[in-house]
Amino acid sequence: RRKISQEPITGKEEINKDQIRIEHTLNELEKKNNAKKIAALYVQTTFAPYLKDLDIAQLYNYVDLYAERMDFKNGSPIKVDNRLTTTDIFHFGWNIWNHFQVSDQMQMARFLKTVFLYALRDVEVETIKKKLKIFEPNCIIQIRENLSE
């Protein structure tokens, strides 16, 4: 058995740990920014036929806050076109939840209930959570395992 030395590595074997930390942080930031760009494109292409431009921008701002795990309770709810069903909204929520993976599904259900308050006014948060990935073939917004495809 070899005893593990508590002495720091010196000489040629020395690596710049601070540089590694910086590079890791930059890589994580780049991944997060890329994920946000993909989500922005998804929100725009998904909702362009059903929302006004200002509502699309507001929705993306809410998604961005969700991705950053920030609170947005003071925002105003978004009214969706009546062609979109509650299941469409559930699918949108699942797609965003799966894309960012920053919370549990209950948080996503609360997010949807807050953002789409008018469309989901008669739906309990628990029900939203249970139905995030429910299959319905006639939905406009389908489940997407990968938003970049």
Rosetta silent file (secondary structure, phi, psi, omega in degrees, C-alpha in Angstrom):
SEQUENCE: RRKISQEPITGKEEINKDQIRIEHTLNELEKKNNAKKIAALYVQTTFAPYLKDLDIAQLYNYVDLYAERMDFKNGSPIKVDNRLTTTDIFHFGWNIWNHFQVSDQMQMARFLKTVFLYALRDVEVETIKKKLKIFEPNCIIQIRENLSE
SCORE:     score description
SCORE:     0.000 S_00000001
   1 L     0.000  134.598  177.141    0.000    0.000    0.000 S_00000001
   2 L   -96.583  142.136  176.296    1.193    3.448   -0.907 S_00000001
   3 L   -87.223  134.938  179.326    0.659    6.340    1.385 S_00000001
   4 L   -81.627  129.030 -178.622   -0.924    9.374   -0.249 S_00000001
   5 L   -79.449  140.511  176.129    1.188   12.458    0.160 S_00000001
   6 L   -91.405   -2.346 -179.214   -0.412   15.617    1.486 S_00000001
   7 L   -76.036  140.748  177.187    2.325   17.705   -0.131 S_00000001
   8 L   -67.733  151.410  177.628    1.318   19.805   -3.143 S_00000001
   9 L   -71.124  137.106 -179.423    2.663   18.772   -6.529 S_00000001
  10 L  -130.159  172.289  175.636    5.609   20.892   -7.562 S_00000001
  11 H    76.831 -145.501 -176.486    7.929   21.277  -10.490 S_00000001
  12 H   -62.303  -25.956 -177.654    6.992   20.171  -14.003 S_00000001
  13 H   -78.847  -10.142 -178.706    3.899   18.401  -12.708 S_00000001
  14 L   -64.908  131.123  175.607    2.452   21.664  -11.357 S_00000001
  15 L  -118.659  155.386 -178.430   -0.686   22.724  -13.188 S_00000001
  16 L   -85.666   94.161 -177.402   -2.437   26.018  -13.012 S_00000001
  17 H   -65.568  -33.894  177.669   -5.566   25.109  -11.068 S_00000001
  18 H   -63.325  -40.447  178.700   -6.863   28.670  -11.213 S_00000001
  19 H   -64.580  -40.161  177.607   -6.709   28.560  -15.011 S_00000001
  20 H   -61.906  -42.719  179.012   -8.594   25.248  -15.009 S_00000001
  21 H   -62.994  -43.147  179.163  -11.280   26.783  -12.792 S_00000001
  22 H   -62.399  -46.764 -179.763  -11.587   29.812  -15.065 S_00000001
  23 H   -62.533  -39.716  178.011  -11.847   27.631  -18.174 S_00000001
  24 H   -62.606  -45.536  179.196  -14.462   25.451  -16.491 S_00000001
  25 H   -61.539  -43.272  179.152  -16.522   28.506  -15.525 S_00000001
  26 H   -64.757  -40.295  177.688  -16.277   29.900  -19.059 S_00000001
  27 H   -63.431  -42.299  178.616  -17.313   26.557  -20.559 S_00000001
  28 H   -64.147  -40.808  178.174  -20.330   26.362  -18.241 S_00000001
  29 H   -63.823  -41.509  178.472  -21.309   29.932  -19.136 S_00000001
  30 H   -63.310  -42.062  177.600  -21.007   29.133  -22.840 S_00000001
  31 H   -61.322  -44.538 -179.029  -23.229   26.041  -22.406 S_00000001
  32 H   -63.995  -44.266  179.536  -25.825   28.091  -20.527 S_00000001
  33 H   -64.521  -38.444  177.346  -25.814   30.861  -23.147 S_00000001
  34 H   -64.248  -42.904  178.074  -26.142   28.302  -25.937 S_00000001
  35 H   -61.330  -38.923  178.857  -29.088   26.680  -24.147 S_00000001
  36 H   -67.062  -38.996  178.042  -30.728   30.105  -23.827 S_00000001
  37 H   -63.119  -43.318  178.725  -30.257   30.825  -27.546 S_00000001
  38 H   -62.374  -43.628  179.570  -31.865   27.509  -28.433 S_00000001
  39 H   -64.500  -39.478  179.166  -34.764   28.226  -26.060 S_00000001
  40 H   -61.618  -45.044  178.300  -35.231   31.722  -27.516 S_00000001
  41 H   -63.471  -41.448  178.433  -35.491   30.294  -31.021 S_00000001
  42 H   -61.558  -46.948  179.539  -37.896   27.612  -29.780 S_00000001
  43 H   -60.726  -45.608 -178.262  -40.155   30.167  -28.071 S_00000001
  44 H   -63.633  -49.159 -176.428  -40.186   32.394  -31.155 S_00000001
  45 H   -70.822  -31.549 -179.041  -40.876   29.648  -33.684 S_00000001
  46 H   -74.643  -40.963 -171.641  -43.439   27.904  -31.486 S_00000001
  47 H  -102.447   -6.148 -178.822  -45.476   30.936  -30.496 S_00000001
  48 L   -53.591  -41.016  179.393  -45.122   33.281  -33.508 S_00000001
  49 L   -73.742  -11.973 -169.271  -48.442   32.136  -35.019 S_00000001
  50 L  -120.544  -11.635 -178.716  -50.278   32.434  -31.691 S_00000001
  51 L  -131.186  156.761  172.060  -48.904   35.446  -29.787 S_00000001
  52 L   -72.915  158.149 -178.284  -48.117   39.079  -30.467 S_00000001
  53 H   -55.615  -42.670 -179.998  -44.444   40.009  -30.724 S_00000001
  54 H   -63.566  -37.461  178.369  -44.462   41.722  -27.332 S_00000001
  55 H   -68.887  -36.183  176.600  -45.982   38.643  -25.708 S_00000001
  56 H   -63.517  -45.122  178.673  -43.358   36.415  -27.321 S_00000001
  57 H   -62.328  -42.425  178.957  -40.605   38.665  -25.958 S_00000001
  58 H   -63.971  -42.971  178.794  -42.240   38.669  -22.532 S_00000001
  59 H   -60.690  -44.021  179.001  -42.587   34.875  -22.605 S_00000001
  60 H   -64.059  -38.289  176.943  -38.930   34.480  -23.469 S_00000001
  61 H   -59.244  -40.354  176.740  -38.001   36.832  -20.618 S_00000001
  62 H   -64.502  -41.530  178.060  -39.968   34.581  -18.269 S_00000001
  63 H   -62.733  -40.716  178.424  -38.207   31.502  -19.679 S_00000001
  64 H   -62.259  -43.656  176.750  -34.863   33.240  -19.165 S_00000001
  65 H   -62.779  -40.219  176.795  -35.763   33.986  -15.545 S_00000001
  66 H   -60.188  -45.802 -178.845  -36.824   30.359  -15.115 S_00000001
  67 H   -62.058  -30.745  179.542  -33.489   29.174  -16.535 S_00000001
  68 L   -90.634    2.285 -179.212  -31.684   31.423  -14.039 S_00000001
  69 L    61.083   36.244 -179.106  -33.915   30.179  -11.192 S_00000001
  70 L  -102.869  156.395 -178.597  -35.124   33.704  -10.548 S_00000001
  71 L   -82.906  143.875  178.869  -38.513   34.802   -9.274 S_00000001
  72 L  -141.437   34.956 -176.008  -40.950   36.549  -11.607 S_00000001
  73 L   -63.263  -21.656 -177.253  -44.148   36.755   -9.587 S_00000001
  74 L   -86.666    0.012  179.714  -44.675   40.414  -10.478 S_00000001
  75 L   -73.974  162.457  178.274  -44.953   39.734  -14.197 S_00000001
  76 L   -95.850  141.557 -178.655  -48.212   39.911  -16.044 S_00000001
  77 L   -64.460  154.485 -179.820  -49.759   36.693  -17.384 S_00000001
  78 L  -101.005  132.070  176.205  -49.704   35.965  -21.089 S_00000001
  79 L   -93.208  125.633 -179.442  -52.945   35.389  -22.965 S_00000001
  80 L   -99.545  155.669  175.742  -52.607   32.678  -25.586 S_00000001
  81 L   -57.957  144.364 -177.097  -54.555   32.234  -28.778 S_00000001
  82 L   -71.461   -4.068  173.985  -57.581   29.986  -28.329 S_00000001
  83 L   -74.883  -21.434  177.943  -56.146   27.551  -30.884 S_00000001
  84 L   -87.510  134.317 -179.860  -53.664   26.445  -28.218 S_00000001
  85 L   -95.840  171.007  174.930  -55.001   23.975  -25.684 S_00000001
  86 H   -61.216  -35.258  178.206  -53.954   23.437  -22.098 S_00000001
  87 H   -64.236  -36.884  174.736  -52.113   20.332  -23.300 S_00000001
  88 H   -58.669  -44.001  179.505  -50.124   22.510  -25.715 S_00000001
  89 H   -65.466  -40.611  177.029  -49.086   24.655  -22.768 S_00000001
  90 H   -60.001  -44.993 -179.719  -48.195   21.546  -20.746 S_00000001
  91 H   -63.045  -42.633  175.940  -46.022   20.290  -23.612 S_00000001
  92 H   -56.268  -46.878  179.743  -44.306   23.656  -23.907 S_00000001
  93 H   -60.763  -43.522  179.297  -43.568   23.507  -20.192 S_00000001
  94 H   -63.262  -42.635 -179.300  -42.181   19.989  -20.390 S_00000001
  95 H   -60.760  -43.754  178.906  -39.982   20.929  -23.342 S_00000001
  96 H   -69.006  -43.345  177.962  -38.525   23.924  -21.482 S_00000001
  97 H   -57.845  -48.005 -178.574  -38.176   21.939  -18.248 S_00000001
  98 H   -65.861  -35.827 -178.285  -36.363   19.130  -20.057 S_00000001
  99 H   -66.529  -47.610 -176.158  -34.146   21.561  -21.971 S_00000001
 100 H   -90.128  -34.410 -178.663  -32.831   23.462  -18.958 S_00000001
 101 L    47.972   52.046 -179.782  -33.238   20.858  -16.192 S_00000001
 102 L  -107.809   -4.385 -178.448  -32.900   23.506  -13.486 S_00000001
 103 L  -151.148  178.039  172.575  -35.863   22.509  -11.329 S_00000001
 104 L   -86.445  172.233 -176.561  -38.287   19.739  -10.587 S_00000001
 105 H   -67.683  -25.243  177.378  -41.522   19.396  -12.523 S_00000001
 106 H   -65.094  -39.638  176.553  -43.531   20.999   -9.722 S_00000001
 107 H   -62.027  -40.956  178.228  -41.551   24.218  -10.219 S_00000001
 108 H   -64.732  -39.976  178.303  -42.338   24.059  -13.928 S_00000001
 109 H   -60.860  -41.859  177.325  -46.021   23.536  -13.135 S_00000001
 110 H   -64.691  -41.240  177.011  -45.966   26.655  -10.935 S_00000001
 111 H   -56.173  -51.276 -178.909  -44.152   28.538  -13.700 S_00000001
 112 H   -61.742  -42.418 -179.565  -46.851   27.605  -16.209 S_00000001
 113 H   -61.642  -37.038  179.262  -49.658   28.458  -13.793 S_00000001
 114 H   -74.217  -48.487 -174.809  -48.141   31.914  -13.251 S_00000001
 115 H   -71.134  -42.000 -177.562  -47.238   32.691  -16.863 S_00000001
 116 L  -109.117   47.196 -174.681  -50.384   31.275  -18.466 S_00000001
 117 L   -53.932  -42.741 -177.035  -52.748   32.191  -15.652 S_00000001
 118 L   -66.814  -46.313 -178.054  -55.732   32.874  -17.914 S_00000001
 119 L   -69.802  -29.352 -175.752  -55.492   29.640  -19.885 S_00000001
 120 L  -108.915   18.556 -174.863  -54.804   27.561  -16.773 S_00000001
 121 L   -58.851  -30.567 -177.932  -57.100   29.360  -14.328 S_00000001
 122 L   -99.567   11.447 -176.542  -59.229   26.247  -13.769 S_00000001
 123 L  -114.296  128.260  178.294  -56.303   23.805  -13.571 S_00000001
 124 L   -74.081  150.846 -179.937  -54.575   22.932  -10.293 S_00000001
 125 H   -57.662  -41.584  178.700  -50.771   22.997  -10.130 S_00000001
 126 H   -59.437  -40.163  179.311  -50.720   19.273   -9.221 S_00000001
 127 H   -66.757  -41.667  177.430  -52.739   18.492  -12.340 S_00000001
 128 H   -57.532  -48.220 -179.185  -50.381   20.542  -14.494 S_00000001
 129 H   -57.551  -45.481 -177.479  -47.428   18.583  -13.117 S_00000001
 130 H   -65.817  -27.697 -173.254  -49.099   15.243  -13.806 S_00000001
 131 L  -105.748   10.776 -177.914  -49.990   16.190  -17.374 S_00000001
 132 L   -54.290  -40.463 -174.862  -46.770   17.858  -18.544 S_00000001
 133 L  -114.341   22.154 -179.349  -45.900   14.984  -20.867 S_00000001
 134 L   -63.366  137.452 -178.660  -49.352   13.559  -21.538 S_00000001
 135 L   -85.057  127.669  171.451  -49.687   12.261  -25.090 S_00000001
 136 L  -143.223  116.389 -172.263  -52.307   13.837  -27.300 S_00000001
 137 L   -67.249  -23.341 -174.869  -51.861   13.381  -31.037 S_00000001
 138 L   -95.437   16.057 -179.842  -53.787   16.486  -32.108 S_00000001
 139 L   -75.994  151.210  174.026  -51.720   19.015  -30.185 S_00000001
 140 L   -78.138  -46.017  179.920  -50.011   21.902  -31.894 S_00000001
 141 L   -95.522  114.385 -178.498  -47.053   21.854  -29.500 S_00000001
 142 L   -95.560  159.141  173.775  -45.544   18.393  -29.391 S_00000001
 143 L   -65.764  132.628  176.749  -43.130   16.916  -26.872 S_00000001
 144 L  -127.161  117.666  179.835  -39.552   17.482  -28.012 S_00000001
 145 L   -68.347  -28.851 -177.629  -36.776   15.569  -26.325 S_00000001
 146 L  -138.932  114.720 -177.372  -34.193   17.926  -27.826 S_00000001
 147 L   -72.218  -16.654 -178.034  -35.001   21.553  -28.679 S_00000001
 148 L   -86.132   -2.607  179.126  -31.947   21.932  -30.899 S_00000001
 149 L   -99.612    0.000    0.000  -33.224   19.355  -33.398 S_00000001
